[in-house]
Amino acid sequence: MDGSPLERRLAAIDRASTRSLTDQLVGAVLDSIAAGELGPGEKLPPTRRLAELAGVNQLTAGRSYRRLAERGAVVSEVGRGTFVRAGAAAGGSARATGDASWQNYVLENERVSSAAWILSELAAHSADPASELIALSASYPAAEILPTDLLAAASTSAIARYGAGSFAYGPVAGHPEFRSELARLGRARGLDDDPASILVTTGARQAITLATRVVLRPGDKVACESPTYMGTIDALQAVQAEILPVPVGPDGFDIDALEALLRRHEIRLVALQPRLQNPTGCDLSRNGRERLVELARQHGFFILEDAVYADLRFSGRDPGPLRALAPSHVIYVDSFSKTVAPGLRAGWIAASGPVHDRLIAEKRRDDAQGALLPQQIMASFLAEGHYAEQLQRARAFYRERRDVLLNALDRDLASLASYTRPAGGGNVWVTLDQGCDDSRLYHDAVAAGVSFVPGSTMLVGRQQATHLRLSFGLLDAESIREGVRRLAAVVRAHRRELPALGSLPVN
């Protein structure tokens, strides 16, 4: 800081002034920020050095930094120091002119995770029906598989039955008839939950968020499958959990790796998708299921079971929910977003014991209760037996699209990558045989008119190869084939540009 503009301002502090020394110190720093002499993220002198530069005691220097933090101009990080906040320079003028940039001066610095970023990208890529982008990134149901007529009839029936009650407030835990139908559906899957064990949520995403907020506190350790659903990573990061990666292989979640973690860490939660995992489409093996449940009992951790894709099975035997093996340890999350209609946001949690009561309390704090009409629609849809019929249609529909995608990969990418052949779900996990920057690859692909999910957004920890998630549910056969053709051209272009990378690890 020697000879810097801030140092000169500090040297000019007037000890004979009627303004306090603290106010003058604060003013000197704010003036340097406003003049552009201190930029966003720039580190300020330690309090001892600030005191020396200004000729004041260290208590006064510390007090001035606290005042600056209260005004939103700086942020202090233990062990690292004090830094100028993003948007601090705009604070004074923006408040005076009404410019909304003043909010950057007040709000905490935002840390946008790669998982949160790609979730917003997915929504943007699928929102515009006129877009020419081929969204192999979007694992959304196609419009033609949605049971629109049946849902319309169920909506009319619900409103005729409940009248104004379809638009009123409802119980925090959800519409009683919907919960009863969910319990009945669960019994068909081997679960023993009664309606009182079930909490209706606004999609599975809210269910995951509620579960992580109830079970975890900052710094708690979570063993999370890697790769996994981006929303799970985002929810775990939001509660500031320490996320420990567990690899996913052909037999699903690696129980040996989990046992190694348990020898070194006290784990509070294990998060996984044991059936038709997103993005690999694999199942946790029978032996793995039994060992996981035994470890949960032995070490006293919760299992967060995400079953959103589990009903979209094209081949093989469904092993059933983990919750059926250990109800007191497993928090079960599910929804109808992939199988019936994503816009209804019909999700739920099944849980037992005190954690269930805490989930209801957290739901009350979050949004008090969900919309009743979608729950009444789904209750009618289930009660009339339409779900089994819808699943049969959806499985055949998505199996065909999966096969189209796999055939396109065999034609255009087989010499450049390896990939899973899922028994169900909505995605294929691709591993390129040559490492590259998947962020750059993603942006080049979008420029070429096709999108995918970069593997780095679905992985916890260091990425050892370049992975892509490709989804097949939203697009018709022609679009899938053309999307893979465009993607293969982009991958080949990257191979020509980076011939020396080989299969080096990618950060």
C-alpha positions in Angstrom: 0.0 0.0 0.0 3.1 2.3 0.1 2.4 5.5 -1.8 -1.0 4.3 -2.8 -4.0 6.8 -3.0 -5.5 5.2 0.1 -2.2 5.7 2.0 -2.2 9.4 1.0 -5.8 9.8 2.2 -5.0 8.1 5.5 -2.0 10.4 6.0 -4.3 13.4 5.5 -6.5 12.6 8.5 -7.0 15.7 10.7 -6.7 14.9 14.4 -7.9 18.5 15.2 -11.1 17.9 13.3 -14.5 17.7 15.0 -15.1 14.5 13.1 -14.0 11.4 15.0 -11.0 9.5 13.8 -13.2 6.5 13.1 -15.5 8.5 10.8 -12.4 9.9 9.0 -11.0 6.4 8.5 -14.3 5.2 7.1 -14.6 8.2 4.8 -11.0 7.7 3.5 -11.8 4.1 2.5 -15.2 5.0 1.0 -13.6 7.8 -1.0 -11.0 5.4 -2.4 -13.7 3.0 -3.4 -15.8 5.7 -5.0 -12.8 7.0 -6.9 -12.0 3.6 -8.3 -8.7 3.4 -6.4 -9.9 0.2 -4.7 -11.7 -2.3 -6.8 -14.2 -5.1 -6.0 -12.4 -7.9 -4.2 -9.3 -5.9 -3.4 -7.8 -6.7 -0.1 -7.4 -3.9 2.5 -4.5 -3.5 4.9 -4.7 -5.6 8.2 -5.9 -3.5 11.1 -2.4 -3.2 12.5 -1.1 -1.8 9.2 -4.1 0.5 8.8 -3.5 1.9 12.3 0.2 2.6 11.4 -0.8 4.3 8.1 -3.4 6.5 9.8 -1.4 7.1 13.0 -4.2 5.8 15.2 -4.5 2.9 17.6 -5.5 -0.6 16.5 -8.9 -0.5 18.3 -9.8 2.6 16.2 -8.7 0.8 13.0 -10.8 -2.3 13.9 -13.8 -0.1 14.7 -13.6 1.5 11.3 -13.6 -1.8 9.5 -16.7 -2.9 11.5 -18.4 0.4 10.4 -17.5 -0.3 6.8 -18.9 -3.8 7.0 -22.1 -2.5 8.6 -22.4 -0.2 5.6 -21.9 -3.0 3.2 -18.7 -1.7 1.7 -16.4 -4.5 2.9 -16.5 -8.1 3.9 -14.2 -9.8 6.4 -13.2 -13.4 6.1 -11.6 -15.1 9.1 -8.0 -16.0 8.4 -8.0 -14.2 5.0 -8.6 -10.5 5.7 -10.9 -7.7 4.7 -12.0 -7.1 1.1 -13.9 -4.5 -0.9 -17.4 -5.9 -1.7 -18.7 -6.1 -5.2 -20.9 -3.1 -6.0 -19.6 -1.0 -3.1 -18.6 1.9 -5.3 -22.1 2.2 -6.6 -23.7 2.4 -3.2 -23.9 6.1 -2.5 -24.7 7.4 -6.0 -27.2 4.6 -6.7 -29.2 5.2 -3.6 -29.4 8.9 -4.5 -30.5 8.3 -8.1 -32.8 5.4 -7.6 -30.6 3.0 -9.6 -31.2 -0.6 -8.5 -27.4 -1.2 -8.4 -27.4 0.1 -4.8 -28.6 -3.4 -3.9 -25.2 -4.8 -4.6 -23.9 -2.5 -1.8 -26.3 -4.0 0.7 -26.6 -7.7 -0.3 -24.0 -10.3 0.6 -21.7 -11.3 -2.2 -23.4 -14.0 -4.2 -21.6 -17.3 -4.8 -23.3 -19.0 -7.7 -22.4 -22.7 -7.9 -22.0 -24.5 -11.2 -25.0 -26.6 -10.2 -27.2 -23.6 -9.8 -25.9 -22.1 -13.0 -26.7 -25.1 -15.2 -30.2 -25.4 -13.6 -30.9 -21.9 -14.8 -29.5 -22.7 -18.2 -31.8 -25.7 -18.5 -34.8 -23.7 -17.8 -33.8 -21.0 -20.4 -33.1 -23.6 -23.1 -36.5 -25.3 -22.8 -38.6 -22.2 -22.2 -38.7 -20.9 -25.8 -40.5 -23.2 -28.2 -39.3 -21.1 -31.2 -35.6 -21.6 -30.3 -33.5 -23.5 -32.8 -31.3 -24.9 -30.0 -31.4 -28.7 -29.7 -31.6 -29.1 -25.9 -30.0 -32.5 -25.2 -29.4 -30.9 -21.8 -33.1 -30.8 -20.8 -34.3 -33.9 -19.0 -38.0 -32.8 -19.3 -41.0 -34.8 -20.4 -42.1 -34.2 -24.0 -45.5 -32.4 -24.4 -47.0 -35.3 -26.4 -46.6 -37.7 -23.5 -48.4 -35.5 -21.0 -51.9 -36.9 -20.3 -53.5 -33.6 -21.0 -57.1 -34.8 -21.5 -57.1 -36.9 -18.3 -55.6 -34.1 -16.3 -58.2 -31.6 -17.7 -61.0 -34.0 -16.7 -59.5 -34.5 -13.2 -59.3 -30.7 -12.8 -62.9 -30.2 -13.8 -63.9 -33.0 -11.4 -61.9 -31.5 -8.5 -63.4 -28.1 -8.9 -66.9 -29.5 -9.2 -66.4 -31.5 -6.0 -64.5 -29.0 -3.9 -65.7 -25.6 -5.3 -64.0 -22.7 -3.6 -62.1 -25.3 -1.6 -59.9 -25.9 -4.6 -58.5 -22.4 -4.2 -58.3 -22.1 -0.4 -55.5 -22.7 2.0 -55.0 -26.3 3.0 -53.1 -28.4 5.5 -49.3 -27.9 5.7 -48.7 -31.6 5.1 -50.9 -31.6 2.0 -54.4 -32.5 0.8 -55.6 -35.6 2.8 -56.9 -37.5 -0.2 -53.7 -37.0 -2.2 -51.6 -38.2 0.8 -53.9 -41.3 1.0 -53.4 -42.1 -2.6 -49.6 -41.6 -2.2 -49.6 -44.0 0.7 -51.6 -46.5 -1.4 -49.0 -46.1 -4.3 -46.2 -46.7 -1.8 -47.7 -49.9 -0.5 -47.7 -51.2 -4.1 -43.9 -50.5 -4.1 -43.3 -52.3 -0.8 -43.5 -49.3 1.5 -45.5 -49.4 4.8 -46.2 -45.7 5.1 -49.6 -44.4 6.1 -50.8 -41.0 5.0 -49.5 -39.4 8.2 -45.9 -40.2 7.2 -46.2 -38.3 4.0 -45.6 -34.5 3.4 -46.6 -33.0 0.0 -44.0 -30.7 -1.5 -43.7 -28.4 -4.5 -41.8 -30.9 -6.6 -38.9 -33.1 -5.5 -36.6 -30.1 -5.6 -38.4 -28.5 -2.6 -38.4 -31.9 -0.9 -34.6 -32.2 -1.2 -34.2 -28.6 0.0 -36.4 -29.2 3.1 -34.6 -32.4 4.0 -31.1 -30.8 3.8 -32.2 -27.8 5.9 -33.8 -30.0 8.5 -31.0 -32.6 8.9 -27.8 -30.5 8.3 -26.1 -27.5 9.8 -23.0 -25.6 8.4 -20.0 -27.8 8.4 -21.9 -31.1 8.7 -20.4 -33.9 6.5 -22.5 -35.5 3.7 -21.5 -38.4 1.6 -23.0 -37.7 -1.8 -22.9 -39.9 -4.9 -20.8 -38.3 -7.7 -22.1 -37.7 -10.3 -25.6 -36.8 -9.2 -28.5 -34.4 -9.8 -27.4 -30.8 -9.8 -30.3 -29.8 -7.5 -29.0 -32.0 -4.8 -25.5 -30.5 -5.0 -27.0 -27.0 -5.0 -29.2 -27.8 -1.9 -26.2 -29.2 0.0 -24.0 -26.2 -0.8 -26.8 -23.8 0.3 -26.7 -25.2 3.8 -22.9 -25.1 3.8 -22.4 -28.8 4.3 -19.1 -30.4 3.6 -19.8 -32.7 0.7 -17.7 -35.8 0.4 -17.9 -37.6 -3.0 -18.7 -41.2 -3.4 -18.2 -42.6 -6.9 -21.0 -44.2 -8.9 -20.1 -47.3 -10.9 -22.0 -50.1 -12.8 -23.3 -51.4 -9.4 -24.3 -47.9 -8.3 -23.2 -46.1 -5.2 -19.7 -47.4 -4.1 -20.3 -48.8 -0.6 -16.5 -49.6 -0.2 -15.8 -45.9 -0.7 -18.5 -44.9 1.8 -17.0 -47.3 4.4 -13.6 -45.7 3.9 -15.1 -42.2 4.5 -16.9 -43.5 7.6 -13.6 -44.5 9.1 -12.4 -40.9 8.9 -15.5 -38.8 9.2 -18.7 -38.5 11.2 -21.3 -38.4 8.4 -24.7 -37.0 9.1 -26.4 -37.8 5.7 -25.9 -40.0 2.7 -27.5 -38.6 -0.5 -28.1 -40.9 -3.4 -30.5 -42.2 -6.1 -30.4 -46.0 -5.7 -32.8 -46.8 -8.6 -32.1 -45.5 -12.2 -29.6 -43.0 -11.0 -29.4 -39.6 -12.7 -27.3 -39.3 -14.8 -25.9 -42.9 -15.2 -29.2 -44.8 -15.2 -27.7 -47.5 -12.9 -29.2 -49.3 -9.9 -27.5 -49.9 -6.5 -26.8 -53.6 -6.3 -28.7 -55.8 -3.9 -25.5 -56.3 -1.8 -24.9 -52.6 -1.8 -28.4 -51.9 -0.6 -28.1 -54.3 2.3 -24.7 -52.9 3.3 -25.8 -49.3 3.1 -28.8 -49.9 5.4 -26.6 -51.8 7.9 -24.0 -48.9 7.9 -26.8 -46.4 8.5 -27.9 -48.4 11.6 -24.4 -48.9 12.8 -23.3 -45.2 12.4 -26.6 -43.4 12.9 -26.8 -41.4 9.7 -29.8 -40.5 7.5 -30.2 -41.6 3.9 -31.8 -39.2 1.5 -33.3 -41.4 -1.2 -34.3 -39.6 -4.5 -36.6 -41.8 -6.5 -37.7 -39.3 -9.2 -36.7 -41.5 -12.2 -37.3 -44.9 -10.5 -40.7 -45.6 -12.2 -39.3 -45.1 -15.7 -37.8 -48.6 -16.0 -37.5 -50.1 -19.5 -35.8 -53.4 -18.6 -34.7 -55.4 -15.6 -36.3 -55.9 -12.2 -37.1 -52.9 -9.9 -35.3 -53.5 -6.6 -37.8 -51.3 -4.8 -37.3 -48.4 -2.5 -34.5 -48.4 0.1 -37.0 -46.9 2.6 -38.8 -50.3 2.7 -35.6 -51.7 4.4 -35.0 -49.0 7.0 -37.9 -46.5 7.4 -36.4 -44.7 10.4 -33.2 -44.0 8.6 -34.4 -43.2 5.0 -36.0 -39.9 4.0 -37.7 -40.8 0.7 -38.2 -38.1 -2.0 -40.3 -38.5 -5.1 -42.5 -36.6 -7.6 -44.7 -37.0 -10.7 -42.6 -34.5 -12.7 -41.0 -37.0 -15.0 -43.9 -39.4 -15.3 -47.1 -37.3 -15.4 -46.7 -33.5 -15.5 -43.8 -31.3 -14.3 -46.0 -28.2 -14.2 -48.2 -29.6 -11.4 -45.1 -29.6 -9.1 -46.6 -32.7 -7.3 -43.8 -34.0 -5.1 -43.6 -35.6 -1.7 -41.5 -36.8 1.2 -42.0 -40.0 3.2 -40.3 -39.9 6.6 -40.7 -41.4 10.1 -40.1 -40.2 13.6 -39.0 -36.7 14.8 -37.5 -35.8 11.4 -41.0 -36.0 9.9 -42.3 -33.4 12.4 -39.3 -31.2 11.7 -39.9 -31.4 8.0 -43.5 -30.2 8.4 -42.3 -27.3 10.6 -39.7 -26.4 7.9 -42.4 -26.6 5.2 -44.5 -24.2 7.3 -41.6 -21.8 7.4 -40.9 -22.2 3.7 -44.3 -21.7 2.0 -46.9 -22.6 4.6 -48.6 -25.0 2.2 -48.7 -25.9 -1.4 -51.5 -25.2 -4.0 -54.5 -27.4 -3.3 -55.8 -27.8 -6.9 -52.8 -29.7 -8.3 -53.0 -32.1 -5.3 -56.7 -32.6 -5.9 -56.0 -33.2 -9.6 -53.4 -35.8 -8.8 -55.5 -37.5 -6.1 -58.3 -38.0 -8.7 -55.8 -39.1 -11.4 -54.4 -41.8 -9.0 -57.8 -42.9 -7.6 -59.2 -43.5 -11.1 -56.3 -45.8 -11.9 -54.7 -43.7 -14.6 -51.1 -43.8 -13.2 -50.4 -47.4 -14.3 -51.7 -46.7 -17.8 -49.6 -43.5 -18.0 -46.5 -45.3 -16.8 -47.0 -48.0 -19.5 -47.2 -45.2 -22.2 -44.3 -43.3 -20.8 -42.0 -46.3 -20.6 -42.6 -47.3 -24.2 -42.3 -43.7 -25.4 -39.0 -43.0 -23.6 -37.5 -46.4 -24.3 -37.9 -45.6 -28.0 -36.2 -42.2 -27.6 -33.4 -43.7 -25.5 -32.7 -46.2 -28.3 -32.6 -43.4 -30.9 -30.0 -41.5 -28.8 -27.9 -44.6 -28.2 -28.0 -45.4 -32.0 -27.0 -41.8 -32.8 -24.1 -42.1 -30.3 -23.0 -45.4 -31.8 -23.0 -43.7 -35.2 -21.3 -40.4 -34.4 -19.5 -40.5 -31.0 -18.5 -44.1 -30.5 -14.9 -43.4 -31.7 -14.7 -40.4 -29.4 -16.3 -41.5 -26.2 -17.8 -44.2 -24.0 -21.3 -44.1 -22.5 -23.8 -45.9 -20.3 -26.7 -47.8 -21.7 -29.4 -47.1 -19.0 -32.1 -49.5 -18.1 -34.4 -46.6 -17.7 -34.7 -43.0 -16.6 -34.1 -40.0 -18.9 -30.3 -39.6 -19.4 -27.1 -41.1 -20.9 -23.8 -40.4 -19.2 -21.0 -39.8 -21.8 -17.3 -39.9 -21.1 -15.0 -38.4 -23.7 -11.8 -40.4 -24.4 -9.8 -37.1 -24.5 -9.9 -34.5 -21.7 -10.9 -30.9 -22.4 -12.4 -27.9 -20.8 -16.1 -28.9 -20.6 -17.1 -25.2 -20.0 -15.6 -24.2 -23.3 -17.0 -27.3 -25.0 -20.4 -26.4 -23.7 -20.3 -22.8 -25.0 -19.0 -24.0 -28.4 -21.8 -26.5 -28.6 -24.5 -24.0 -27.8 -23.0 -21.7 -30.5 -23.4 -24.7 -32.9 -27.0 -25.2 -31.9 -26.9 -28.0 -29.3 -26.7 -28.1 -25.5 -25.7 -30.7 -23.0 -25.1 -30.8 -19.2 -21.3 -30.4 -18.5 -20.3 -33.2 -16.2 -18.4 -30.9 -13.9 -21.8 -29.5 -12.7 -22.9 -33.0 -11.6 -19.7 -34.0 -9.9 -18.5 -33.5 -6.4 -14.8 -32.7 -6.1 -12.1 -33.1 -8.8 -13.1 -34.1 -12.3 -10.8 -36.9 -13.7 -12.2 -36.9 -17.2 -14.6 -34.9 -19.4 -18.2 -36.1 -19.0 -21.5 -34.9 -20.6 -25.0 -35.7 -19.7 -27.4 -36.1 -22.7 -31.1 -36.4 -22.1 -33.6 -38.0 -24.5 -37.1 -37.3 -23.1 -37.9 -33.9 -24.6 -36.8 -34.2 -28.2 -38.2 -36.2 -31.2 -36.0 -38.7 -33.1 -34.9 -36.3 -35.8 -33.8 -33.7 -33.3 -31.9 -36.2 -31.2 -30.0 -37.4 -34.3 -29.2 -33.9 -35.5 -28.2 -32.8 -32.0 -25.7 -35.7 -31.6 -24.3 -35.0 -35.1 -23.7 -31.3 -34.1 -22.2 -32.3 -30.8 -19.8 -34.8 -32.4 -18.6 -32.1 -34.8 -17.8 -29.8 -31.8 -16.0 -32.6 -30.0 -13.9 -33.3 -33.1 -13.0 -29.7 -33.4 -11.8 -29.7 -29.8 -9.7 -32.8 -30.4 -8.0 -31.1 -33.3 -7.2 -28.0 -31.2 -6.0 -29.9 -28.2 -4.2 -33.0 -29.5 -1.7 -33.1 -26.6 -4.2 -33.2 -23.8 -4.9 -36.9 -24.2 -6.8 -38.1 -21.2 -5.2 -35.8 -18.6 -7.4 -35.0 -15.6 -9.6 -32.0 -16.0 -10.2 -29.7 -13.0 
